[in-house]
Amino acid sequence: MNKPIIIVGDGGHASVLIETLITLNKKILGYTAPKERKELFHLVYLGTDDVIESYCPNEVELVIGLGTVGVSTFRKELFESYKKKGYTFTSVIHPSANLSPSVKLGEGVQIMAGVIMQTNVNVFDNVIINTGVIIDHDCKVKSHTHIAPGTTLSGSVTVGQGCHIGTGSAVIQGISIGDGTLIGAGSVVVTTIGSNKKAYGVPAKEV
């Protein structure tokens, strides 16, 4: 049985998720945010995030409607906080996404329009795979990472936890990117990048 969904956040990323959930005929209870945003698909404004705890964890599911424009721990903190309180996060998969049957998805994963994921891809919890991303065979994308629109990961790439891979980037086969690393938009990653680094350019270099 599908439980009603609470959207946590009200920004642009939330709008895309809401439209996808409507397309999938999911029941949306409403959204939380610091203040009401009336144009948000006429959804019910439930209040600030604190109101979530007035709903039993067994009666609702959550969707984090906040994206990232760089490395951030906020989505991770939200996810882990509500998991400790017993809540479950819905995965949102756009109907136009093309996923191999062998793809493995964690909890609360968000797969946006036009995504292609090939054989044996493993996407961990609370990851955003944004519009038009291509992920080839045997890649791993670890928890709380955002792969931004138009990015390509070639085969056997590993992306660590809490990373941000910028729009239009390309990562060649076999490369590893460490935890908490930012890859700038339009970069071409041809060598392994360590944890908590910033890299950009063609080819990408640490800065």
PASEKE-575023 format. One line per field, with one value per atom (N, C-alpha, C): residue in three letters; atom name; x, y, z. Coordinates in Angstrom, 3 decimals, padded with zeros to 6 digits. Example, Ala and Ser with C-alpha at 12.3 -4.5 7.8 and 13.67 -1.06 7.14 Angstrom:
type: c(ALA, ALA, ALA, SER, SER, SER)
atom: c(N, CA, C, N, CA, C)
X: c(013.190, 012.300, 013.200, 012.850, 013.670, 012.900)
Y: c(-005.690, -004.500, -003.300, -002.250, -001.060, 000.030)
Z: c(007.800, 007.800, 007.800, 007.080, 007.140, 007.870)
This chain:
type: c(MET, MET, MET, ASN, ASN, ASN, LYS, LYS, LYS, PRO, PRO, PRO, ILE, ILE, ILE, ILE, ILE, ILE, ILE, ILE, ILE, VAL, VAL, VAL, GLY, GLY, GLY, ASP, ASP, ASP, GLY, GLY, GLY, GLY, GLY, GLY, HIS, HIS, HIS, ALA, ALA, ALA, SER, SER, SER, VAL, VAL, VAL, LEU, LEU, LEU, ILE, ILE, ILE, GLU, GLU, GLU, THR, THR, THR, LEU, LEU, LEU, ILE, ILE, ILE, THR, THR, THR, LEU, LEU, LEU, ASN, ASN, ASN, LYS, LYS, LYS, LYS, LYS, LYS, ILE, ILE, ILE, LEU, LEU, LEU, GLY, GLY, GLY, TYR, TYR, TYR, THR, THR, THR, ALA, ALA, ALA, PRO, PRO, PRO, LYS, LYS, LYS, GLU, GLU, GLU, ARG, ARG, ARG, LYS, LYS, LYS, GLU, GLU, GLU, LEU, LEU, LEU, PHE, PHE, PHE, HIS, HIS, HIS, LEU, LEU, LEU, VAL, VAL, VAL, TYR, TYR, TYR, LEU, LEU, LEU, GLY, GLY, GLY, THR, THR, THR, ASP, ASP, ASP, ASP, ASP, ASP, VAL, VAL, VAL, ILE, ILE, ILE, GLU, GLU, GLU, SER, SER, SER, TYR, TYR, TYR, CYS, CYS, CYS, PRO, PRO, PRO, ASN, ASN, ASN, GLU, GLU, GLU, VAL, VAL, VAL, GLU, GLU, GLU, LEU, LEU, LEU, VAL, VAL, VAL, ILE, ILE, ILE, GLY, GLY, GLY, LEU, LEU, LEU, GLY, GLY, GLY, THR, THR, THR, VAL, VAL, VAL, GLY, GLY, GLY, VAL, VAL, VAL, SER, SER, SER, THR, THR, THR, PHE, PHE, PHE, ARG, ARG, ARG, LYS, LYS, LYS, GLU, GLU, GLU, LEU, LEU, LEU, PHE, PHE, PHE, GLU, GLU, GLU, SER, SER, SER, TYR, TYR, TYR, LYS, LYS, LYS, LYS, LYS, LYS, LYS, LYS, LYS, GLY, GLY, GLY, TYR, TYR, TYR, THR, THR, THR, PHE, PHE, PHE, THR, THR, THR, SER, SER, SER, VAL, VAL, VAL, ILE, ILE, ILE, HIS, HIS, HIS, PRO, PRO, PRO, SER, SER, SER, ALA, ALA, ALA, ASN, ASN, ASN, LEU, LEU, LEU, SER, SER, SER, PRO, PRO, PRO, SER, SER, SER, VAL, VAL, VAL, LYS, LYS, LYS, LEU, LEU, LEU, GLY, GLY, GLY, GLU, GLU, GLU, GLY, GLY, GLY, VAL, VAL, VAL, GLN, GLN, GLN, ILE, ILE, ILE, MET, MET, MET, ALA, ALA, ALA, GLY, GLY, GLY, VAL, VAL, VAL, ILE, ILE, ILE, MET, MET, MET, GLN, GLN, GLN, THR, THR, THR, ASN, ASN, ASN, VAL, VAL, VAL, ASN, ASN, ASN, VAL, VAL, VAL, PHE, PHE, PHE, ASP, ASP, ASP, ASN, ASN, ASN, VAL, VAL, VAL, ILE, ILE, ILE, ILE, ILE, ILE, ASN, ASN, ASN, THR, THR, THR, GLY, GLY, GLY, VAL, VAL, VAL, ILE, ILE, ILE, ILE, ILE, ILE, ASP, ASP, ASP, HIS, HIS, HIS, ASP, ASP, ASP, CYS, CYS, CYS, LYS, LYS, LYS, VAL, VAL, VAL, LYS, LYS, LYS, SER, SER, SER, HIS, HIS, HIS, THR, THR, THR, HIS, HIS, HIS, ILE, ILE, ILE, ALA, ALA, ALA, PRO, PRO, PRO, GLY, GLY, GLY, THR, THR, THR, THR, THR, THR, LEU, LEU, LEU, SER, SER, SER, GLY, GLY, GLY, SER, SER, SER, VAL, VAL, VAL, THR, THR, THR, VAL, VAL, VAL, GLY, GLY, GLY, GLN, GLN, GLN, GLY, GLY, GLY, CYS, CYS, CYS, HIS, HIS, HIS, ILE, ILE, ILE, GLY, GLY, GLY, THR, THR, THR, GLY, GLY, GLY, SER, SER, SER, ALA, ALA, ALA, VAL, VAL, VAL, ILE, ILE, ILE, GLN, GLN, GLN, GLY, GLY, GLY, ILE, ILE, ILE, SER, SER, SER, ILE, ILE, ILE, GLY, GLY, GLY, ASP, ASP, ASP, GLY, GLY, GLY, THR, THR, THR, LEU, LEU, LEU, ILE, ILE, ILE, GLY, GLY, GLY, ALA, ALA, ALA, GLY, GLY, GLY, SER, SER, SER, VAL, VAL, VAL, VAL, VAL, VAL, VAL, VAL, VAL, THR, THR, THR, THR, THR, THR, ILE, ILE, ILE, GLY, GLY, GLY, SER, SER, SER, ASN, ASN, ASN, LYS, LYS, LYS, LYS, LYS, LYS, ALA, ALA, ALA, TYR, TYR, TYR, GLY, GLY, GLY, VAL, VAL, VAL, PRO, PRO, PRO, ALA, ALA, ALA, LYS, LYS, LYS, GLU, GLU, GLU, VAL, VAL, VAL)
atom: c(N, CA, C, N, CA, C, N, CA, C, N, CA, C, N, CA, C, N, CA, C, N, CA, C, N, CA, C, N, CA, C, N, CA, C, N, CA, C, N, CA, C, N, CA, C, N, CA, C, N, CA, C, N, CA, C, N, CA, C, N, CA, C, N, CA, C, N, CA, C, N, CA, C, N, CA, C, N, CA, C, N, CA, C, N, CA, C, N, CA, C, N, CA, C, N, CA, C, N, CA, C, N, CA, C, N, CA, C, N, CA, C, N, CA, C, N, CA, C, N, CA, C, N, CA, C, N, CA, C, N, CA, C, N, CA, C, N, CA, C, N, CA, C, N, CA, C, N, CA, C, N, CA, C, N, CA, C, N, CA, C, N, CA, C, N, CA, C, N, CA, C, N, CA, C, N, CA, C, N, CA, C, N, CA, C, N, CA, C, N, CA, C, N, CA, C, N, CA, C, N, CA, C, N, CA, C, N, CA, C, N, CA, C, N, CA, C, N, CA, C, N, CA, C, N, CA, C, N, CA, C, N, CA, C, N, CA, C, N, CA, C, N, CA, C, N, CA, C, N, CA, C, N, CA, C, N, CA, C, N, CA, C, N, CA, C, N, CA, C, N, CA, C, N, CA, C, N, CA, C, N, CA, C, N, CA, C, N, CA, C, N, CA, C, N, CA, C, N, CA, C, N, CA, C, N, CA, C, N, CA, C, N, CA, C, N, CA, C, N, CA, C, N, CA, C, N, CA, C, N, CA, C, N, CA, C, N, CA, C, N, CA, C, N, CA, C, N, CA, C, N, CA, C, N, CA, C, N, CA, C, N, CA, C, N, CA, C, N, CA, C, N, CA, C, N, CA, C, N, CA, C, N, CA, C, N, CA, C, N, CA, C, N, CA, C, N, CA, C, N, CA, C, N, CA, C, N, CA, C, N, CA, C, N, CA, C, N, CA, C, N, CA, C, N, CA, C, N, CA, C, N, CA, C, N, CA, C, N, CA, C, N, CA, C, N, CA, C, N, CA, C, N, CA, C, N, CA, C, N, CA, C, N, CA, C, N, CA, C, N, CA, C, N, CA, C, N, CA, C, N, CA, C, N, CA, C, N, CA, C, N, CA, C, N, CA, C, N, CA, C, N, CA, C, N, CA, C, N, CA, C, N, CA, C, N, CA, C, N, CA, C, N, CA, C, N, CA, C, N, CA, C, N, CA, C, N, CA, C, N, CA, C, N, CA, C, N, CA, C, N, CA, C, N, CA, C, N, CA, C, N, CA, C, N, CA, C, N, CA, C, N, CA, C, N, CA, C, N, CA, C, N, CA, C, N, CA, C, N, CA, C, N, CA, C, N, CA, C, N, CA, C, N, CA, C, N, CA, C, N, CA, C, N, CA, C, N, CA, C, N, CA, C, N, CA, C, N, CA, C, N, CA, C, N, CA, C, N, CA, C, N, CA, C, N, CA, C, N, CA, C, N, CA, C, N, CA, C, N, CA, C, N, CA, C, N, CA, C, N, CA, C, N, CA, C, N, CA, C, N, CA, C, N, CA, C, N, CA, C, N, CA, C, N, CA, C, N, CA, C, N, CA, C, N, CA, C, N, CA, C, N, CA, C, N, CA, C, N, CA, C, N, CA, C)
X: c(000.838, 000.000, 000.871, 000.570, 001.324, 000.869, 001.808, 001.491, 001.531, 000.765, 000.854, 002.242, 002.651, 004.019, 004.042, 005.026, 005.320, 006.599, 006.531, 007.695, 008.388, 009.664, 010.434, 011.196, 010.682, 011.304, 010.381, 010.696, 009.775, 010.480, 011.725, 012.476, 012.232, 013.121, 012.987, 013.070, 013.983, 014.109, 012.828, 012.213, 010.939, 009.870, 009.835, 008.834, 008.945, 010.190, 010.406, 009.952, 010.288, 009.879, 008.365, 007.726, 006.267, 005.599, 006.055, 005.473, 005.635, 006.802, 007.020, 006.079, 005.929, 005.041, 003.594, 003.182, 001.832, 001.661, 002.687, 002.657, 002.529, 003.157, 003.128, 001.891, 000.977, -000.274, -000.035, 001.002, 001.275, 000.466, 000.049, -000.696, 000.264, 000.183, 001.042, 000.205, 000.598, -000.133, 000.070, 001.292, 001.618, 003.113, 003.521, 004.957, 005.272, 006.543, 007.037, 008.069, 008.105, 009.050, 008.990, 009.977, 009.929, 008.674, 008.149, 006.905, 006.173, 004.909, 004.074, 004.468, 004.447, 004.667, 003.438, 002.534, 001.196, 001.195, 002.219, 002.213, 002.750, 003.043, 003.659, 002.598, 002.126, 001.160, -000.085, -000.399, -001.584, -001.571, -000.385, -000.294, -000.565, -000.957, -001.206, 000.127, 000.216, 001.379, 001.146, 001.994, 001.795, 002.421, 003.444, 004.160, 005.656, 006.404, 007.851, 008.145, 009.414, 009.780, 009.346, 009.245, 008.858, 007.504, 006.635, 005.287, 005.314, 006.409, 006.516, 006.303, 006.825, 006.743, 005.334, 004.392, 002.994, 002.323, 003.041, 002.544, 003.300, 002.575, 003.200, 004.119, 005.342, 006.255, 005.675, 004.742, 004.140, 003.041, 002.658, 001.526, 001.914, 003.152, 003.593, 004.982, 005.364, 006.728, 007.217, 008.521, 009.117, 009.880, 009.907, 010.748, 011.477, 012.807, 013.588, 013.577, 012.936, 012.798, 013.858, 015.039, 016.141, 017.285, 017.727, 018.897, 020.160, 021.260, 022.515, 023.187, 023.932, 024.719, 026.207, 026.528, 027.907, 027.897, 029.044, 029.109, 028.368, 027.432, 026.625, 026.261, 026.195, 025.793, 024.327, 023.613, 022.250, 021.300, 021.353, 020.479, 020.798, 022.086, 022.485, 021.927, 022.060, 021.580, 020.071, 019.322, 017.874, 017.526, 018.157, 017.886, 018.159, 019.332, 019.716, 018.880, 018.517, 017.706, 016.345, 015.686, 014.342, 014.383, 015.452, 015.608, 015.682, 016.420, 016.534, 015.186, 014.302, 012.967, 011.967, 012.436, 011.603, 010.920, 011.219, 010.548, 011.231, 010.465, 010.939, 010.921, 011.902, 012.003, 011.629, 010.713, 010.285, 011.351, 011.618, 012.432, 011.530, 012.017, 011.257, 012.000, 011.350, 011.981, 011.097, 011.605, 010.825, 010.513, 009.305, 008.935, 009.767, 010.446, 011.292, 012.687, 013.034, 014.361, 014.458, 015.637, 015.878, 016.915, 016.441, 017.297, 017.403, 018.638, 018.847, 018.156, 017.658, 017.046, 018.001, 019.310, 020.286, 020.714, 020.160, 020.481, 019.980, 020.803, 020.416, 020.268, 019.135, 018.849, 018.631, 019.223, 018.998, 017.700, 017.538, 016.327, 016.401, 015.267, 015.189, 015.970, 016.230, 016.956, 016.026, 016.569, 015.790, 016.423, 015.690, 016.167, 015.304, 015.910, 015.143, 014.979, 014.316, 013.947, 015.169, 015.046, 016.068, 017.310, 017.332, 018.506, 018.636, 019.877, 020.186, 021.168, 020.833, 021.753, 021.880, 023.108, 023.383, 023.618, 024.075, 024.180, 025.000, 024.444, 025.145, 025.527, 024.821, 025.014, 024.403, 025.101, 024.650, 024.589, 023.375, 023.151, 022.692, 023.425, 023.159, 022.075, 021.827, 020.720, 020.856, 019.679, 019.569, 020.441, 020.535, 021.317, 020.380, 020.823, 020.129, 020.893, 020.209, 020.736, 019.894, 020.452, 019.638, 019.439, 018.730, 018.218, 019.295, 019.012, 019.862, 021.199, 021.394, 022.660, 022.764, 023.976, 024.270, 025.286, 024.925, 025.825, 025.999, 027.220, 027.462, 027.713, 028.032, 028.074, 028.972, 028.548, 029.372, 029.819, 029.092, 029.411, 028.775, 029.390, 028.830, 028.743, 027.566, 027.369, 026.916, 027.759, 027.491, 026.574, 026.116, 025.019, 025.249, 024.119, 024.046, 024.798, 025.034, 025.732, 024.729, 025.111, 024.297, 025.104, 024.577, 025.141, 024.293, 024.842, 024.082, 023.745, 022.795, 022.297, 023.393, 023.157, 024.014, 025.364, 025.586, 026.873, 026.930, 028.131, 028.352, 029.411, 029.053, 030.021, 030.254, 031.496, 031.819, 031.854, 032.172, 032.100, 033.017, 032.528, 033.317, 033.844, 033.077, 033.412, 032.817, 033.563, 033.050, 033.054, 031.890, 031.759, 031.431, 032.209, 032.066, 030.844, 030.720, 029.597, 029.692, 028.506, 028.417, 029.143, 029.271, 029.931, 028.929, 029.457, 028.670, 029.462, 028.881, 029.517, 028.782, 029.459, 028.811, 028.236, 027.316, 026.580, 027.514, 027.171, 027.896, 029.275, 029.608, 030.927, 030.984, 032.202, 032.425, 033.528, 033.308, 034.299, 034.620, 035.909, 036.259, 036.270, 036.362, 036.200, 037.243, 036.770, 037.653, 038.100, 037.627, 038.065, 037.303, 037.982, 037.343, 037.404, 036.314, 036.232, 035.902, 036.715, 036.577, 035.380, 035.114, 033.993, 034.120, 032.957, 032.919, 033.630, 033.767, 034.526, 033.594, 033.999, 033.276, 034.009, 033.291, 033.814, 033.068, 033.790, 033.166, 032.448, 031.472, 030.677, 031.567, 031.233, 031.941, 033.302, 033.652, 034.982, 035.066, 036.289, 036.561, 037.566, 037.096, 037.912, 038.609, 039.952, 040.727, 041.687, 041.741, 042.565, 041.753, 042.132, 041.446, 041.599, 040.487, 040.460, 040.170, 040.938, 040.787, 039.569, 039.461, 038.329, 038.500, 037.336, 037.281, 038.141, 038.081, 038.831, 037.879, 038.441, 037.739, 038.571, 037.910, 038.627, 037.742, 038.382, 037.624, 038.576, 037.975, 038.751, 038.792, 039.468, 039.614, 041.093, 041.774, 041.273, 041.134, 040.338, 040.110, 041.377, 041.644, 042.795, 042.327, 042.939, 042.607, 043.031, 042.184, 042.501, 042.385)
Y: c(-001.205, 000.000, 001.252, 002.179, 003.424, 004.372, 004.866, 005.810, 007.229, 008.145, 009.539, 010.101, 011.023, 011.542, 012.972, 013.271, 014.643, 015.085, 016.213, 016.797, 017.727, 017.506, 018.336, 019.368, 020.602, 021.651, 022.119, 023.305, 023.906, 024.599, 024.264, 024.929, 024.328, 024.682, 024.193, 022.684, 022.087, 020.633, 019.976, 020.571, 020.058, 020.089, 021.153, 021.268, 020.137, 019.813, 018.725, 017.389, 017.157, 015.915, 015.816, 016.921, 016.923, 016.599, 017.226, 016.956, 015.484, 014.909, 013.490, 012.621, 012.939, 012.158, 012.249, 013.422, 013.569, 012.698, 012.700, 011.845, 010.377, 009.987, 008.600, 008.288, 009.256, 009.093, 008.788, 009.397, 009.240, 010.269, 009.898, 010.797, 011.660, 012.977, 013.913, 014.601, 014.400, 014.989, 016.498, 016.950, 018.365, 018.555, 019.769, 020.057, 020.867, 020.776, 021.590, 022.580, 023.750, 024.805, 025.891, 026.804, 027.884, 028.751, 028.898, 029.645, 029.105, 029.474, 028.946, 029.530, 028.655, 029.082, 028.651, 029.566, 029.218, 028.625, 028.945, 028.474, 027.050, 026.361, 025.031, 023.965, 023.944, 022.949, 022.883, 023.986, 024.063, 022.994, 022.563, 021.587, 022.253, 021.434, 021.919, 022.232, 023.432, 023.789, 023.262, 022.331, 021.675, 022.439, 023.240, 023.972, 023.774, 024.127, 023.911, 022.420, 022.050, 020.628, 019.964, 020.732, 020.168, 019.468, 019.885, 019.310, 017.838, 017.407, 016.015, 015.059, 015.426, 014.529, 014.407, 015.188, 015.012, 013.875, 013.332, 012.197, 010.935, 009.859, 008.592, 008.119, 007.674, 007.189, 006.059, 005.303, 004.193, 004.643, 005.931, 006.406, 007.265, 007.751, 008.627, 008.206, 008.715, 008.591, 009.988, 010.172, 011.485, 011.513, 012.688, 012.963, 014.269, 014.258, 015.485, 016.295, 017.457, 018.294, 019.371, 019.099, 020.046, 019.475, 020.218, 019.802, 020.407, 020.297, 020.927, 021.561, 022.636, 023.267, 023.137, 022.367, 022.106, 021.069, 020.821, 019.854, 020.423, 019.652, 020.076, 018.855, 019.032, 017.925, 018.013, 019.025, 019.251, 018.115, 017.621, 016.500, 015.257, 015.013, 013.877, 014.017, 015.209, 015.422, 015.237, 015.745, 015.539, 014.058, 013.374, 011.959, 011.159, 011.348, 010.548, 010.903, 012.177, 012.599, 011.914, 011.920, 011.326, 009.802, 009.237, 007.777, 007.326, 008.070, 007.725, 007.799, 008.634, 008.774, 007.778, 006.914, 005.828, 006.091, 007.228, 007.554, 006.869, 006.691, 006.057, 007.087, 006.985, 007.900, 007.190, 007.787, 007.260, 007.527, 006.541, 006.785, 007.299, 008.272, 008.870, 008.580, 007.865, 007.478, 007.976, 008.913, 009.464, 008.365, 008.356, 007.276, 007.227, 008.328, 008.309, 007.771, 007.513, 006.957, 005.534, 005.168, 003.841, 003.127, 002.199, 001.513, 000.032, -000.471, -001.906, -002.665, -003.878, -004.688, -005.023, -004.943, -005.291, -004.097, -002.922, -001.743, -001.938, -001.538, -001.601, -000.178, 000.082, 001.413, 001.371, 002.329, 002.459, 003.181, 003.591, 004.278, 005.765, 006.324, 007.755, 008.258, 007.380, 007.763, 008.550, 009.553, 010.363, 010.286, 009.676, 009.458, 010.324, 011.313, 012.314, 011.924, 012.792, 012.503, 012.241, 011.258, 011.006, 010.299, 009.833, 009.129, 007.759, 007.343, 005.988, 005.364, 004.176, 003.446, 002.015, 001.590, 000.295, -000.804, -001.941, -003.166, -002.996, -003.518, -003.619, -002.279, -001.231, 000.050, -000.055, 000.507, 000.473, 001.910, 002.354, 003.710, 003.596, 004.205, 004.076, 005.065, 005.152, 005.938, 007.438, 008.065, 009.530, 010.188, 009.557, 010.086, 010.749, 011.857, 012.468, 012.134, 011.482, 011.298, 012.211, 013.344, 014.397, 014.224, 015.168, 015.066, 014.705, 013.681, 013.328, 012.709, 012.268, 011.636, 010.245, 009.881, 008.545, 007.881, 006.724, 005.963, 004.584, 004.274, 003.004, 001.879, 000.709, -000.534, -000.487, -001.173, -001.452, -000.206, 000.890, 002.088, 002.002, 002.711, 002.859, 004.346, 004.754, 006.128, 006.033, 006.473, 006.267, 007.347, 007.121, 007.876, 009.391, 010.114, 011.563, 012.351, 011.734, 012.385, 012.921, 013.988, 014.570, 014.525, 013.771, 013.763, 014.727, 015.879, 016.977, 016.698, 017.480, 017.199, 017.067, 016.130, 015.978, 015.353, 014.796, 014.168, 012.749, 012.311, 010.940, 010.268, 009.119, 008.263, 007.045, 006.842, 005.649, 004.432, 003.265, 002.023, 001.977, 001.291, 000.987, 002.219, 003.291, 004.498, 004.372, 004.830, 004.896, 006.349, 006.804, 008.155, 008.020, 008.665, 008.522, 009.208, 009.144, 009.765, 011.293, 011.924, 013.363, 014.185, 013.658, 014.395, 015.224, 016.165, 016.878, 016.826, 016.175, 016.086, 017.066, 018.154, 019.286, 019.003, 019.862, 019.734, 019.542, 018.537, 018.316, 017.734, 017.207, 016.592, 015.210, 014.741, 013.388, 012.740, 011.508, 010.754, 009.487, 009.310, 008.160, 006.873, 005.761, 004.452, 004.177, 003.489, 003.013, 004.035, 005.256, 006.330, 006.256, 006.604, 006.736, 008.198, 008.662, 010.006, 009.844, 010.429, 010.225, 010.934, 010.647, 011.228, 012.754, 013.429, 014.862, 015.718, 015.211, 015.928, 016.639, 017.814, 018.613, 018.581, 018.184, 018.254, 019.376, 020.371, 021.540, 021.209, 022.028, 021.827, 021.782, 020.861, 020.752, 020.113, 019.533, 018.935, 017.569, 017.180, 015.835, 015.192, 014.183, 013.560, 012.343, 012.401, 011.328, 010.664, 011.179, 010.566, 010.506, 009.582, 009.447, 010.734, 011.140, 012.325, 011.868, 012.355, 011.927, 012.521, 012.279, 012.767, 014.246, 014.928, 016.319, 017.247, 017.009, 017.821, 018.634, 019.624, 020.345, 020.206, 019.850, 019.692, 020.177, 020.813, 021.220, 021.385, 021.472, 021.707, 020.507, 020.718, 019.665, 019.542, 018.550, 017.579, 018.212, 017.573, 018.110, 018.052, 019.142, 019.215, 019.701, 019.181, 019.609, 021.051, 021.776, 023.177, 023.378)
Z: c(000.000, 000.000, 000.000, -000.927, -000.996, 000.094, 000.882, 001.944, 001.385, 001.955, 001.513, 001.775, 000.920, 000.919, 001.424, 002.265, 002.667, 001.956, 001.256, 000.604, 001.591, 001.828, 002.754, 001.932, 001.883, 001.085, -000.026, -000.583, -001.556, -002.715, -002.981, -004.044, -005.421, -006.354, -007.720, -007.822, -007.046, -007.067, -006.565, -005.541, -005.031, -006.115, -006.900, -007.962, -008.976, -009.349, -010.315, -009.727, -008.461, -007.802, -007.685, -007.320, -007.176, -008.496, -009.569, -010.886, -011.266, -010.954, -011.228, -010.408, -009.131, -008.261, -008.729, -009.202, -009.756, -010.991, -011.860, -013.057, -012.674, -011.575, -011.105, -010.259, -010.159, -009.401, -007.924, -007.368, -005.950, -005.150, -003.962, -003.094, -002.295, -002.465, -001.746, -000.680, 000.563, 001.685, 001.741, 001.431, 001.450, 001.540, 001.862, 001.930, 003.175, 003.603, 004.709, 004.187, 004.825, 004.444, 005.509, 005.535, 006.509, 006.397, 005.161, 004.979, 003.752, 003.637, 002.557, 001.210, 000.187, -001.191, -001.990, -002.233, -002.729, -004.133, -004.935, -006.316, -006.477, -005.386, -005.462, -005.743, -007.004, -007.472, -006.575, -005.907, -005.039, -003.941, -003.543, -002.459, -001.116, -000.156, 001.194, 001.877, 002.452, 003.266, 004.674, 005.113, 006.402, 007.556, 007.255, 008.287, 008.132, 009.159, 009.141, 009.328, 009.192, 009.263, 010.564, 011.623, 012.919, 012.876, 011.953, 011.884, 011.472, 010.842, 010.398, 011.562, 012.719, 013.875, 014.453, 013.939, 014.344, 013.573, 012.573, 011.791, 012.210, 012.382, 012.751, 011.629, 011.954, 010.905, 010.063, 010.605, 009.853, 008.900, 008.960, 008.178, 006.985, 006.951, 005.867, 005.387, 004.220, 003.718, 003.342, 003.362, 003.119, 001.803, 001.188, 000.022, 000.289, 000.241, 000.446, -000.847, -000.783, -001.969, -002.075, -001.570, -001.584, -002.404, -003.407, -004.167, -003.560, -004.277, -003.855, -005.058, -004.810, -005.869, -005.578, -004.576, -004.187, -003.088, -002.502, -001.410, -000.205, 000.327, 001.465, 002.290, 003.602, 004.481, 004.876, 004.392, 004.871, 004.523, 003.286, 002.902, 003.746, 003.967, 004.797, 006.209, 006.787, 008.148, 008.246, 007.272, 007.249, 007.174, 006.238, 006.026, 007.294, 007.853, 009.018, 010.248, 010.394, 011.531, 011.524, 010.370, 010.319, 010.266, 009.749, 009.819, 011.280, 012.105, 013.522, 014.227, 013.695, 014.282, 013.704, 012.808, 012.292, 010.977, 010.320, 009.062, 007.872, 006.819, 005.589, 004.462, 003.562, 002.428, 001.130, 000.392, -000.897, -001.962, -002.799, -003.992, -005.108, -005.857, -006.956, -008.251, -009.152, -010.425, -011.564, -012.338, -013.452, -014.469, -015.018, -015.952, -017.229, -017.565, -018.768, -018.505, -017.244, -016.925, -017.436, -017.923, -018.491, -017.623, -016.795, -015.827, -016.163, -016.200, -016.369, -015.233, -015.515, -014.453, -013.311, -013.558, -012.525, -011.672, -011.934, -011.126, -009.698, -008.720, -007.306, -006.775, -006.119, -005.608, -004.107, -003.389, -001.963, -001.668, -000.430, 000.015, -000.301, -000.712, -000.938, -002.132, -003.101, -004.311, -005.235, -005.909, -006.843, -008.228, -009.154, -010.526, -011.436, -012.058, -012.795, -014.273, -015.024, -016.410, -017.283, -018.176, -019.180, -018.713, -017.485, -016.954, -017.610, -017.874, -018.350, -017.373, -016.861, -015.989, -016.490, -016.684, -017.286, -016.237, -016.701, -015.918, -014.644, -013.544, -012.250, -011.632, -011.984, -011.294, -009.899, -008.914, -007.524, -006.995, -006.703, -006.197, -004.750, -003.829, -002.403, -001.957, -000.639, -000.089, -000.360, -000.578, -000.577, -001.642, -002.799, -003.921, -004.925, -005.509, -006.642, -007.916, -008.854, -010.211, -011.089, -011.475, -012.062, -013.575, -014.149, -015.516, -016.536, -017.340, -018.468, -018.126, -016.905, -016.512, -017.142, -017.578, -018.096, -017.173, -016.642, -015.772, -016.378, -016.776, -017.456, -016.448, -016.964, -016.198, -014.967, -013.906, -012.716, -011.947, -012.088, -011.303, -009.919, -008.957, -007.614, -007.289, -006.842, -006.383, -004.934, -004.019, -002.591, -002.022, -000.796, -000.187, -000.169, -000.324, -000.131, -001.196, -002.341, -003.451, -004.462, -005.157, -006.220, -007.515, -008.485, -009.837, -010.659, -010.998, -011.600, -013.074, -013.643, -014.998, -016.050, -016.965, -018.133, -017.895, -016.722, -016.401, -016.967, -017.329, -017.787, -016.917, -016.355, -015.670, -016.550, -016.999, -017.780, -016.869, -017.420, -016.666, -015.457, -014.398, -013.195, -012.477, -012.499, -011.739, -010.336, -009.336, -007.967, -007.509, -007.052, -006.504, -005.026, -004.171, -002.723, -002.151, -000.829, -000.131, -000.171, -000.233, -000.058, -001.094, -002.303, -003.386, -004.184, -004.929, -005.937, -007.241, -008.248, -009.564, -010.466, -010.847, -011.482, -012.858, -013.245, -014.509, -015.703, -016.524, -017.766, -017.616, -016.461, -016.266, -016.910, -017.124, -017.634, -016.808, -016.412, -015.636, -016.425, -016.785, -017.619, -016.789, -017.490, -016.868, -015.782, -014.723, -013.679, -012.658, -012.758, -011.859, -010.534, -009.440, -008.138, -007.694, -007.099, -006.535, -005.057, -004.188, -002.754, -002.148, -000.871, -000.145, -000.066, -000.138, 000.105, -000.917, -002.132, -003.169, -004.143, -004.574, -005.554, -006.882, -007.923, -009.292, -009.996, -010.472, -011.091, -012.390, -012.719, -013.932, -015.172, -016.085, -017.358, -017.284, -016.154, -016.003, -016.665, -017.008, -017.520, -016.564, -015.829, -014.782, -015.372, -015.427, -016.051, -015.066, -013.835, -012.793, -011.504, -010.628, -009.345, -008.531, -007.878, -007.022, -005.596, -004.633, -003.242, -002.561, -001.260, -000.471, -000.111, 000.016, 000.468, -000.395, -001.707, -002.653, -003.521, -004.218, -005.269, -006.538, -007.630, -008.895, -010.032, -011.016, -012.199, -013.369, -014.570, -015.767, -016.689, -017.828, -018.849, -019.181, -018.618, -017.637, -016.248, -015.394, -014.057, -013.215, -012.499, -011.605, -010.236, -009.187, -007.838, -007.611, -006.868, -006.548, -005.047)
